[in-house]
């Protein structure tokens, strides 16, 4: 298992969290997602290392911007 942490900017509520969760969950290999608008953190657990650009693109698709911590 691999855990990767990102900071996400622009999230303000539970709906925002749901949008990010929905897009990131579409990525192959993702087994867990913890996202918090309050802390601006996205923690992605996967079976094998994910391509950061794929996660960043998924967050962008949800309407937010992210950076790996």
mmCIF file of the N, C-alpha and C atoms, coordinates in Angstrom:
data_MODEL
# 
_entry.id   MODEL 
# 
loop_
_atom_site.group_PDB 
_atom_site.id 
_atom_site.type_symbol 
_atom_site.label_atom_id 
_atom_site.label_alt_id 
_atom_site.label_comp_id 
_atom_site.label_asym_id 
_atom_site.label_entity_id 
_atom_site.label_seq_id 
_atom_site.pdbx_PDB_ins_code 
_atom_site.Cartn_x 
_atom_site.Cartn_y 
_atom_site.Cartn_z 
_atom_site.occupancy 
_atom_site.B_iso_or_equiv 
_atom_site.pdbx_formal_charge 
_atom_site.auth_seq_id 
_atom_site.auth_comp_id 
_atom_site.auth_asym_id 
_atom_site.auth_atom_id 
_atom_site.pdbx_PDB_model_num 
ATOM 1   N N  . UNK A 1 1  ? 0.836   -1.188 0.000   1.00 0.00 ? 1  UNK A N  1 
ATOM 2   C CA . UNK A 1 1  ? 0.000   0.000  0.000   1.00 0.00 ? 1  UNK A CA 1 
ATOM 3   C C  . UNK A 1 1  ? 0.878   1.247  0.000   1.00 0.00 ? 1  UNK A C  1 
ATOM 4   N N  . UNK A 1 2  ? 0.422   2.240  -0.714  1.00 0.00 ? 2  UNK A N  1 
ATOM 5   C CA . UNK A 1 2  ? 1.120   3.515  -0.803  1.00 0.00 ? 2  UNK A CA 1 
ATOM 6   C C  . UNK A 1 2  ? 0.161   4.624  -0.391  1.00 0.00 ? 2  UNK A C  1 
ATOM 7   N N  . UNK A 1 3  ? 0.652   5.559  0.414   1.00 0.00 ? 3  UNK A N  1 
ATOM 8   C CA . UNK A 1 3  ? -0.147  6.702  0.825   1.00 0.00 ? 3  UNK A CA 1 
ATOM 9   C C  . UNK A 1 3  ? 0.520   7.969  0.307   1.00 0.00 ? 3  UNK A C  1 
ATOM 10  N N  . UNK A 1 4  ? -0.256  8.801  -0.366  1.00 0.00 ? 4  UNK A N  1 
ATOM 11  C CA . UNK A 1 4  ? 0.250   10.053 -0.919  1.00 0.00 ? 4  UNK A CA 1 
ATOM 12  C C  . UNK A 1 4  ? -0.618  11.193 -0.411  1.00 0.00 ? 4  UNK A C  1 
ATOM 13  N N  . UNK A 1 5  ? 0.030   12.275 0.009   1.00 0.00 ? 5  UNK A N  1 
ATOM 14  C CA . UNK A 1 5  ? -0.686  13.413 0.584   1.00 0.00 ? 5  UNK A CA 1 
ATOM 15  C C  . UNK A 1 5  ? -0.556  14.625 -0.335  1.00 0.00 ? 5  UNK A C  1 
ATOM 16  N N  . UNK A 1 6  ? -1.683  15.305 -0.509  1.00 0.00 ? 6  UNK A N  1 
ATOM 17  C CA . UNK A 1 6  ? -1.739  16.506 -1.340  1.00 0.00 ? 6  UNK A CA 1 
ATOM 18  C C  . UNK A 1 6  ? -2.419  17.622 -0.547  1.00 0.00 ? 6  UNK A C  1 
ATOM 19  N N  . UNK A 1 7  ? -2.098  18.862 -0.880  1.00 0.00 ? 7  UNK A N  1 
ATOM 20  C CA . UNK A 1 7  ? -2.868  19.992 -0.377  1.00 0.00 ? 7  UNK A CA 1 
ATOM 21  C C  . UNK A 1 7  ? -3.790  20.431 -1.508  1.00 0.00 ? 7  UNK A C  1 
ATOM 22  N N  . UNK A 1 8  ? -5.030  20.710 -1.162  1.00 0.00 ? 8  UNK A N  1 
ATOM 23  C CA . UNK A 1 8  ? -6.020  21.127 -2.157  1.00 0.00 ? 8  UNK A CA 1 
ATOM 24  C C  . UNK A 1 8  ? -6.518  22.511 -1.771  1.00 0.00 ? 8  UNK A C  1 
ATOM 25  N N  . UNK A 1 9  ? -6.517  23.437 -2.708  1.00 0.00 ? 9  UNK A N  1 
ATOM 26  C CA . UNK A 1 9  ? -6.994  24.783 -2.437  1.00 0.00 ? 9  UNK A CA 1 
ATOM 27  C C  . UNK A 1 9  ? -8.337  25.004 -3.109  1.00 0.00 ? 9  UNK A C  1 
ATOM 28  N N  . UNK A 1 10 ? -9.171  25.772 -2.430  1.00 0.00 ? 10 UNK A N  1 
ATOM 29  C CA . UNK A 1 10 ? -10.460 26.142 -2.985  1.00 0.00 ? 10 UNK A CA 1 
ATOM 30  C C  . UNK A 1 10 ? -11.643 25.404 -2.396  1.00 0.00 ? 10 UNK A C  1 
ATOM 31  N N  . UNK A 1 11 ? -11.401 24.330 -1.649  1.00 0.00 ? 11 UNK A N  1 
ATOM 32  C CA . UNK A 1 11 ? -12.512 23.588 -1.049  1.00 0.00 ? 11 UNK A CA 1 
ATOM 33  C C  . UNK A 1 11 ? -13.049 24.343 0.171   1.00 0.00 ? 11 UNK A C  1 
ATOM 34  N N  . UNK A 1 12 ? -14.373 24.405 0.292   1.00 0.00 ? 12 UNK A N  1 
ATOM 35  C CA . UNK A 1 12 ? -14.969 25.117 1.423   1.00 0.00 ? 12 UNK A CA 1 
ATOM 36  C C  . UNK A 1 12 ? -16.038 24.327 2.162   1.00 0.00 ? 12 UNK A C  1 
ATOM 37  N N  . UNK A 1 13 ? -16.450 23.173 1.598   1.00 0.00 ? 13 UNK A N  1 
ATOM 38  C CA . UNK A 1 13 ? -17.581 22.461 2.221   1.00 0.00 ? 13 UNK A CA 1 
ATOM 39  C C  . UNK A 1 13 ? -17.553 20.968 1.887   1.00 0.00 ? 13 UNK A C  1 
ATOM 40  N N  . UNK A 1 14 ? -18.535 20.261 2.411   1.00 0.00 ? 14 UNK A N  1 
ATOM 41  C CA . UNK A 1 14 ? -18.653 18.839 2.162   1.00 0.00 ? 14 UNK A CA 1 
ATOM 42  C C  . UNK A 1 14 ? -18.897 18.499 0.705   1.00 0.00 ? 14 UNK A C  1 
ATOM 43  N N  . UNK A 1 15 ? -19.619 19.367 0.004   1.00 0.00 ? 15 UNK A N  1 
ATOM 44  C CA . UNK A 1 15 ? -19.851 19.142 -1.428  1.00 0.00 ? 15 UNK A CA 1 
ATOM 45  C C  . UNK A 1 15 ? -18.530 19.189 -2.177  1.00 0.00 ? 15 UNK A C  1 
ATOM 46  N N  . UNK A 1 16 ? -17.668 20.111 -1.798  1.00 0.00 ? 16 UNK A N  1 
ATOM 47  C CA . UNK A 1 16 ? -16.339 20.207 -2.410  1.00 0.00 ? 16 UNK A CA 1 
ATOM 48  C C  . UNK A 1 16 ? -15.567 18.907 -2.190  1.00 0.00 ? 16 UNK A C  1 
ATOM 49  N N  . UNK A 1 17 ? -15.600 18.419 -0.958  1.00 0.00 ? 17 UNK A N  1 
ATOM 50  C CA . UNK A 1 17 ? -14.925 17.164 -0.637  1.00 0.00 ? 17 UNK A CA 1 
ATOM 51  C C  . UNK A 1 17 ? -15.463 16.029 -1.503  1.00 0.00 ? 17 UNK A C  1 
ATOM 52  N N  . UNK A 1 18 ? -16.777 15.978 -1.659  1.00 0.00 ? 18 UNK A N  1 
ATOM 53  C CA . UNK A 1 18 ? -17.401 14.937 -2.462  1.00 0.00 ? 18 UNK A CA 1 
ATOM 54  C C  . UNK A 1 18 ? -16.988 15.001 -3.919  1.00 0.00 ? 18 UNK A C  1 
ATOM 55  N N  . UNK A 1 19 ? -16.855 16.200 -4.453  1.00 0.00 ? 19 UNK A N  1 
ATOM 56  C CA . UNK A 1 19 ? -16.432 16.368 -5.845  1.00 0.00 ? 19 UNK A CA 1 
ATOM 57  C C  . UNK A 1 19 ? -15.022 15.835 -6.053  1.00 0.00 ? 19 UNK A C  1 
ATOM 58  N N  . UNK A 1 20 ? -14.126 16.184 -5.134  1.00 0.00 ? 20 UNK A N  1 
ATOM 59  C CA . UNK A 1 20 ? -12.749 15.708 -5.222  1.00 0.00 ? 20 UNK A CA 1 
ATOM 60  C C  . UNK A 1 20 ? -12.718 14.189 -5.057  1.00 0.00 ? 20 UNK A C  1 
ATOM 61  N N  . UNK A 1 21 ? -13.428 13.673 -4.067  1.00 0.00 ? 21 UNK A N  1 
ATOM 62  C CA . UNK A 1 21 ? -13.473 12.230 -3.823  1.00 0.00 ? 21 UNK A CA 1 
ATOM 63  C C  . UNK A 1 21 ? -13.984 11.478 -5.060  1.00 0.00 ? 21 UNK A C  1 
ATOM 64  N N  . UNK A 1 22 ? -15.022 12.007 -5.674  1.00 0.00 ? 22 UNK A N  1 
ATOM 65  C CA . UNK A 1 22 ? -15.614 11.364 -6.847  1.00 0.00 ? 22 UNK A CA 1 
ATOM 66  C C  . UNK A 1 22 ? -14.620 11.262 -7.998  1.00 0.00 ? 22 UNK A C  1 
ATOM 67  N N  . UNK A 1 23 ? -13.913 12.331 -8.277  1.00 0.00 ? 23 UNK A N  1 
ATOM 68  C CA . UNK A 1 23 ? -12.968 12.326 -9.399  1.00 0.00 ? 23 UNK A CA 1 
ATOM 69  C C  . UNK A 1 23 ? -11.748 11.455 -9.116  1.00 0.00 ? 23 UNK A C  1 
ATOM 70  N N  . UNK A 1 24 ? -11.200 11.557 -7.908  1.00 0.00 ? 24 UNK A N  1 
ATOM 71  C CA . UNK A 1 24 ? -9.997  10.784 -7.577  1.00 0.00 ? 24 UNK A CA 1 
ATOM 72  C C  . UNK A 1 24 ? -10.323 9.290  -7.518  1.00 0.00 ? 24 UNK A C  1 
ATOM 73  N N  . UNK A 1 25 ? -11.522 8.945  -7.095  1.00 0.00 ? 25 UNK A N  1 
ATOM 74  C CA . UNK A 1 25 ? -11.895 7.530  -6.992  1.00 0.00 ? 25 UNK A CA 1 
ATOM 75  C C  . UNK A 1 25 ? -11.960 6.850  -8.353  1.00 0.00 ? 25 UNK A C  1 
ATOM 76  N N  . UNK A 1 26 ? -12.027 7.606  -9.425  1.00 0.00 ? 26 UNK A N  1 
ATOM 77  C CA . UNK A 1 26 ? -12.065 7.043  -10.785 1.00 0.00 ? 26 UNK A CA 1 
ATOM 78  C C  . UNK A 1 26 ? -10.704 6.521  -11.241 1.00 0.00 ? 26 UNK A C  1 
ATOM 79  N N  . UNK A 1 27 ? -9.638  6.895  -10.520 1.00 0.00 ? 27 UNK A N  1 
ATOM 80  C CA . UNK A 1 27 ? -8.297  6.477  -10.912 1.00 0.00 ? 27 UNK A CA 1 
ATOM 81  C C  . UNK A 1 27 ? -8.072  5.006  -10.571 1.00 0.00 ? 27 UNK A C  1 
ATOM 82  N N  . UNK A 1 28 ? -7.445  4.282  -11.478 1.00 0.00 ? 28 UNK A N  1 
ATOM 83  C CA . UNK A 1 28 ? -7.140  2.871  -11.242 1.00 0.00 ? 28 UNK A CA 1 
ATOM 84  C C  . UNK A 1 28 ? -6.174  2.718  -10.071 1.00 0.00 ? 28 UNK A C  1 
ATOM 85  N N  . UNK A 1 29 ? -6.468  1.758  -9.205  1.00 0.00 ? 29 UNK A N  1 
ATOM 86  C CA . UNK A 1 29 ? -5.572  1.442  -8.101  1.00 0.00 ? 29 UNK A CA 1 
ATOM 87  C C  . UNK A 1 29 ? -5.866  2.151  -6.802  1.00 0.00 ? 29 UNK A C  1 
ATOM 88  N N  . UNK A 1 30 ? -6.766  3.149  -6.824  1.00 0.00 ? 30 UNK A N  1 
ATOM 89  C CA . UNK A 1 30 ? -7.084  3.884  -5.605  1.00 0.00 ? 30 UNK A CA 1 
ATOM 90  C C  . UNK A 1 30 ? -7.920  2.988  -4.686  1.00 0.00 ? 30 UNK A C  1 
ATOM 91  N N  . UNK A 1 31 ? -7.462  2.834  -3.444  1.00 0.00 ? 31 UNK A N  1 
ATOM 92  C CA . UNK A 1 31 ? -8.192  1.991  -2.501  1.00 0.00 ? 31 UNK A CA 1 
ATOM 93  C C  . UNK A 1 31 ? -8.776  2.787  -1.341  1.00 0.00 ? 31 UNK A C  1 
ATOM 94  N N  . UNK A 1 32 ? -8.322  4.026  -1.151  1.00 0.00 ? 32 UNK A N  1 
ATOM 95  C CA . UNK A 1 32 ? -8.856  4.849  -0.076  1.00 0.00 ? 32 UNK A CA 1 
ATOM 96  C C  . UNK A 1 32 ? -8.615  6.319  -0.332  1.00 0.00 ? 32 UNK A C  1 
ATOM 97  N N  . UNK A 1 33 ? -9.584  7.141  0.091   1.00 0.00 ? 33 UNK A N  1 
ATOM 98  C CA . UNK A 1 33 ? -9.483  8.594  -0.091  1.00 0.00 ? 33 UNK A CA 1 
ATOM 99  C C  . UNK A 1 33 ? -9.970  9.257  1.180   1.00 0.00 ? 33 UNK A C  1 
ATOM 100 N N  . UNK A 1 34 ? -9.152  10.138 1.725   1.00 0.00 ? 34 UNK A N  1 
ATOM 101 C CA . UNK A 1 34 ? -9.559  10.953 2.866   1.00 0.00 ? 34 UNK A CA 1 
ATOM 102 C C  . UNK A 1 34 ? -9.333  12.397 2.449   1.00 0.00 ? 34 UNK A C  1 
ATOM 103 N N  . UNK A 1 35 ? -10.412 13.164 2.375   1.00 0.00 ? 35 UNK A N  1 
ATOM 104 C CA . UNK A 1 35 ? -10.302 14.551 1.922   1.00 0.00 ? 35 UNK A CA 1 
ATOM 105 C C  . UNK A 1 35 ? -11.017 15.450 2.920   1.00 0.00 ? 35 UNK A C  1 
ATOM 106 N N  . UNK A 1 36 ? -10.389 16.582 3.250   1.00 0.00 ? 36 UNK A N  1 
ATOM 107 C CA . UNK A 1 36 ? -10.950 17.503 4.233   1.00 0.00 ? 36 UNK A CA 1 
ATOM 108 C C  . UNK A 1 36 ? -10.867 18.939 3.737   1.00 0.00 ? 36 UNK A C  1 
ATOM 109 N N  . UNK A 1 37 ? -12.034 19.574 3.635   1.00 0.00 ? 37 UNK A N  1 
ATOM 110 C CA . UNK A 1 37 ? -12.056 20.986 3.257   1.00 0.00 ? 37 UNK A CA 1 
ATOM 111 C C  . UNK A 1 37 ? -11.467 21.839 4.369   1.00 0.00 ? 37 UNK A C  1 
ATOM 112 N N  . UNK A 1 38 ? -11.677 21.428 5.618   1.00 0.00 ? 38 UNK A N  1 
ATOM 113 C CA . UNK A 1 38 ? -11.192 22.202 6.765   1.00 0.00 ? 38 UNK A CA 1 
ATOM 114 C C  . UNK A 1 38 ? -9.670  22.291 6.782   1.00 0.00 ? 38 UNK A C  1 
ATOM 115 N N  . UNK A 1 39 ? -8.996  21.186 6.492   1.00 0.00 ? 39 UNK A N  1 
ATOM 116 C CA . UNK A 1 39 ? -7.531  21.180 6.523   1.00 0.00 ? 39 UNK A CA 1 
ATOM 117 C C  . UNK A 1 39 ? -6.917  21.387 5.141   1.00 0.00 ? 39 UNK A C  1 
ATOM 118 N N  . UNK A 1 40 ? -7.732  21.221 4.094   1.00 0.00 ? 40 UNK A N  1 
ATOM 119 C CA . UNK A 1 40 ? -7.206  21.349 2.736   1.00 0.00 ? 40 UNK A CA 1 
ATOM 120 C C  . UNK A 1 40 ? -6.318  20.186 2.344   1.00 0.00 ? 40 UNK A C  1 
ATOM 121 N N  . UNK A 1 41 ? -6.523  19.033 2.985   1.00 0.00 ? 41 UNK A N  1 
ATOM 122 C CA . UNK A 1 41 ? -5.672  17.876 2.709   1.00 0.00 ? 41 UNK A CA 1 
ATOM 123 C C  . UNK A 1 41 ? -6.439  16.777 1.980   1.00 0.00 ? 41 UNK A C  1 
ATOM 124 N N  . UNK A 1 42 ? -5.726  16.119 1.103   1.00 0.00 ? 42 UNK A N  1 
ATOM 125 C CA . UNK A 1 42 ? -6.220  14.954 0.389   1.00 0.00 ? 42 UNK A CA 1 
ATOM 126 C C  . UNK A 1 42 ? -5.202  13.845 0.600   1.00 0.00 ? 42 UNK A C  1 
ATOM 127 N N  . UNK A 1 43 ? -5.641  12.745 1.187   1.00 0.00 ? 43 UNK A N  1 
ATOM 128 C CA . UNK A 1 43 ? -4.765  11.598 1.408   1.00 0.00 ? 43 UNK A CA 1 
ATOM 129 C C  . UNK A 1 43 ? -5.302  10.453 0.544   1.00 0.00 ? 43 UNK A C  1 
ATOM 130 N N  . UNK A 1 44 ? -4.475  9.988  -0.364  1.00 0.00 ? 44 UNK A N  1 
ATOM 131 C CA . UNK A 1 44 ? -4.874  8.929  -1.287  1.00 0.00 ? 44 UNK A CA 1 
ATOM 132 C C  . UNK A 1 44 ? -4.070  7.672  -0.967  1.00 0.00 ? 44 UNK A C  1 
ATOM 133 N N  . UNK A 1 45 ? -4.782  6.582  -0.722  1.00 0.00 ? 45 UNK A N  1 
ATOM 134 C CA . UNK A 1 45 ? -4.153  5.290  -0.497  1.00 0.00 ? 45 UNK A CA 1 
ATOM 135 C C  . UNK A 1 45 ? -4.370  4.459  -1.755  1.00 0.00 ? 45 UNK A C  1 
ATOM 136 N N  . UNK A 1 46 ? -3.308  3.799  -2.203  1.00 0.00 ? 46 UNK A N  1 
ATOM 137 C CA . UNK A 1 46 ? -3.402  3.014  -3.424  1.00 0.00 ? 46 UNK A CA 1 
ATOM 138 C C  . UNK A 1 46 ? -2.621  1.718  -3.285  1.00 0.00 ? 46 UNK A C  1 
ATOM 139 N N  . UNK A 1 47 ? -2.957  0.778  -4.142  1.00 0.00 ? 47 UNK A N  1 
ATOM 140 C CA . UNK A 1 47 ? -2.305  -0.526 -4.125  1.00 0.00 ? 47 UNK A CA 1 
ATOM 141 C C  . UNK A 1 47 ? -0.856  -0.428 -4.580  1.00 0.00 ? 47 UNK A C  1 
ATOM 142 N N  . UNK A 1 48 ? -0.577  0.486  -5.488  1.00 0.00 ? 48 UNK A N  1 
ATOM 143 C CA . UNK A 1 48 ? 0.776   0.744  -5.966  1.00 0.00 ? 48 UNK A CA 1 
ATOM 144 C C  . UNK A 1 48 ? 0.907   2.250  -6.166  1.00 0.00 ? 48 UNK A C  1 
ATOM 145 N N  . UNK A 1 49 ? 2.131   2.745  -6.285  1.00 0.00 ? 49 UNK A N  1 
ATOM 146 C CA . UNK A 1 49 ? 2.300   4.197  -6.441  1.00 0.00 ? 49 UNK A CA 1 
ATOM 147 C C  . UNK A 1 49 ? 1.506   4.742  -7.626  1.00 0.00 ? 49 UNK A C  1 
ATOM 148 N N  . UNK A 1 50 ? 0.847   5.881  -7.396  1.00 0.00 ? 50 UNK A N  1 
ATOM 149 C CA . UNK A 1 50 ? 0.077   6.548  -8.443  1.00 0.00 ? 50 UNK A CA 1 
ATOM 150 C C  . UNK A 1 50 ? 0.916   7.623  -9.106  1.00 0.00 ? 50 UNK A C  1 
ATOM 151 N N  . UNK A 1 51 ? 0.582   7.917  -10.331 1.00 0.00 ? 51 UNK A N  1 
ATOM 152 C CA . UNK A 1 51 ? 1.202   9.026  -11.045 1.00 0.00 ? 51 UNK A CA 1 
ATOM 153 C C  . UNK A 1 51 ? 0.617   10.321 -10.468 1.00 0.00 ? 51 UNK A C  1 
ATOM 154 N N  . UNK A 1 52 ? 1.454   11.156 -9.879  1.00 0.00 ? 52 UNK A N  1 
ATOM 155 C CA . UNK A 1 52 ? 0.976   12.407 -9.278  1.00 0.00 ? 52 UNK A CA 1 
ATOM 156 C C  . UNK A 1 52 ? 0.166   13.230 -10.267 1.00 0.00 ? 52 UNK A C  1 
ATOM 157 N N  . UNK A 1 53 ? 0.591   13.250 -11.517 1.00 0.00 ? 53 UNK A N  1 
ATOM 158 C CA . UNK A 1 53 ? -0.106  14.073 -12.505 1.00 0.00 ? 53 UNK A CA 1 
ATOM 159 C C  . UNK A 1 53 ? -1.542  13.597 -12.705 1.00 0.00 ? 53 UNK A C  1 
ATOM 160 N N  . UNK A 1 54 ? -1.796  12.309 -12.553 1.00 0.00 ? 54 UNK A N  1 
ATOM 161 C CA . UNK A 1 54 ? -3.157  11.786 -12.690 1.00 0.00 ? 54 UNK A CA 1 
ATOM 162 C C  . UNK A 1 54 ? -4.037  12.271 -11.541 1.00 0.00 ? 54 UNK A C  1 
ATOM 163 N N  . UNK A 1 55 ? -3.487  12.281 -10.332 1.00 0.00 ? 55 UNK A N  1 
ATOM 164 C CA . UNK A 1 55 ? -4.243  12.772 -9.175  1.00 0.00 ? 55 UNK A CA 1 
ATOM 165 C C  . UNK A 1 55 ? -4.496  14.270 -9.318  1.00 0.00 ? 55 UNK A C  1 
ATOM 166 N N  . UNK A 1 56 ? -3.473  15.011 -9.715  1.00 0.00 ? 56 UNK A N  1 
ATOM 167 C CA . UNK A 1 56 ? -3.618  16.457 -9.887  1.00 0.00 ? 56 UNK A CA 1 
ATOM 168 C C  . UNK A 1 56 ? -4.645  16.775 -10.966 1.00 0.00 ? 56 UNK A C  1 
ATOM 169 N N  . UNK A 1 57 ? -4.663  15.992 -12.039 1.00 0.00 ? 57 UNK A N  1 
ATOM 170 C CA . UNK A 1 57 ? -5.637  16.199 -13.111 1.00 0.00 ? 57 UNK A CA 1 
ATOM 171 C C  . UNK A 1 57 ? -7.055  15.896 -12.620 1.00 0.00 ? 57 UNK A C  1 
ATOM 172 N N  . UNK A 1 58 ? -7.203  14.873 -11.774 1.00 0.00 ? 58 UNK A N  1 
ATOM 173 C CA . UNK A 1 58 ? -8.517  14.531 -11.230 1.00 0.00 ? 58 UNK A CA 1 
ATOM 174 C C  . UNK A 1 58 ? -9.030  15.645 -10.321 1.00 0.00 ? 58 UNK A C  1 
ATOM 175 N N  . UNK A 1 59 ? -8.155  16.203 -9.509  1.00 0.00 ? 59 UNK A N  1 
ATOM 176 C CA . UNK A 1 59 ? -8.543  17.310 -8.632  1.00 0.00 ? 59 UNK A CA 1 
ATOM 177 C C  . UNK A 1 59 ? -8.910  18.530 -9.476  1.00 0.00 ? 59 UNK A C  1 
ATOM 178 N N  . UNK A 1 60 ? -8.145  18.767 -10.520 1.00 0.00 ? 60 UNK A N  1 
ATOM 179 C CA . UNK A 1 60 ? -8.438  19.875 -11.432 1.00 0.00 ? 60 UNK A CA 1 
ATOM 180 C C  . UNK A 1 60 ? -9.804  19.677 -12.097 1.00 0.00 ? 60 UNK A C  1 
ATOM 181 N N  . UNK A 1 61 ? -10.107 18.455 -12.484 1.00 0.00 ? 61 UNK A N  1 
ATOM 182 C CA . UNK A 1 61 ? -11.404 18.139 -13.101 1.00 0.00 ? 61 UNK A CA 1 
ATOM 183 C C  . UNK A 1 61 ? -12.546 18.435 -12.141 1.00 0.00 ? 61 UNK A C  1 
ATOM 184 N N  . UNK A 1 62 ? -12.280 18.264 -10.847 1.00 0.00 ? 62 UNK A N  1 
ATOM 185 C CA . UNK A 1 62 ? -13.294 18.554 -9.827  1.00 0.00 ? 62 UNK A CA 1 
ATOM 186 C C  . UNK A 1 62 ? -13.450 20.062 -9.602  1.00 0.00 ? 62 UNK A C  1 
ATOM 187 N N  . UNK A 1 63 ? -12.519 20.851 -10.150 1.00 0.00 ? 63 UNK A N  1 
ATOM 188 C CA . UNK A 1 63 ? -12.617 22.300 -10.032 1.00 0.00 ? 63 UNK A CA 1 
ATOM 189 C C  . UNK A 1 63 ? -11.703 22.930 -9.003  1.00 0.00 ? 63 UNK A C  1 
ATOM 190 N N  . UNK A 1 64 ? -10.691 22.195 -8.568  1.00 0.00 ? 64 UNK A N  1 
ATOM 191 C CA . UNK A 1 64 ? -9.781  22.701 -7.529  1.00 0.00 ? 64 UNK A CA 1 
ATOM 192 C C  . UNK A 1 64 ? -8.346  22.507 -7.984  1.00 0.00 ? 64 UNK A C  1 
ATOM 193 N N  . UNK A 1 65 ? -7.428  23.054 -7.234  1.00 0.00 ? 65 UNK A N  1 
ATOM 194 C CA . UNK A 1 65 ? -6.022  22.854 -7.550  1.00 0.00 ? 65 UNK A CA 1 
ATOM 195 C C  . UNK A 1 65 ? -5.344  22.165 -6.376  1.00 0.00 ? 65 UNK A C  1 
ATOM 196 N N  . UNK A 1 66 ? -4.308  21.401 -6.686  1.00 0.00 ? 66 UNK A N  1 
ATOM 197 C CA . UNK A 1 66 ? -3.643  20.612 -5.661  1.00 0.00 ? 66 UNK A CA 1 
ATOM 198 C C  . UNK A 1 66 ? -2.142  20.603 -5.899  1.00 0.00 ? 66 UNK A C  1 
ATOM 199 N N  . UNK A 1 67 ? -1.412  20.252 -4.860  1.00 0.00 ? 67 UNK A N  1 
ATOM 200 C CA . UNK A 1 67 ? 0.024   20.066 -4.939  1.00 0.00 ? 67 UNK A CA 1 
ATOM 201 C C  . UNK A 1 67 ? 0.393   18.941 -3.979  1.00 0.00 ? 67 UNK A C  1 
ATOM 202 N N  . UNK A 1 68 ? 1.356   18.146 -4.378  1.00 0.00 ? 68 UNK A N  1 
ATOM 203 C CA . UNK A 1 68 ? 1.808   17.062 -3.501  1.00 0.00 ? 68 UNK A CA 1 
ATOM 204 C C  . UNK A 1 68 ? 2.586   17.647 -2.334  1.00 0.00 ? 68 UNK A C  1 
ATOM 205 N N  . UNK A 1 69 ? 2.381   17.084 -1.167  1.00 0.00 ? 69 UNK A N  1 
ATOM 206 C CA . UNK A 1 69 ? 3.099   17.532 0.041   1.00 0.00 ? 69 UNK A CA 1 
ATOM 207 C C  . UNK A 1 69 ? 4.423   16.832 0.108   1.00 0.00 ? 69 UNK A C  1 
# 
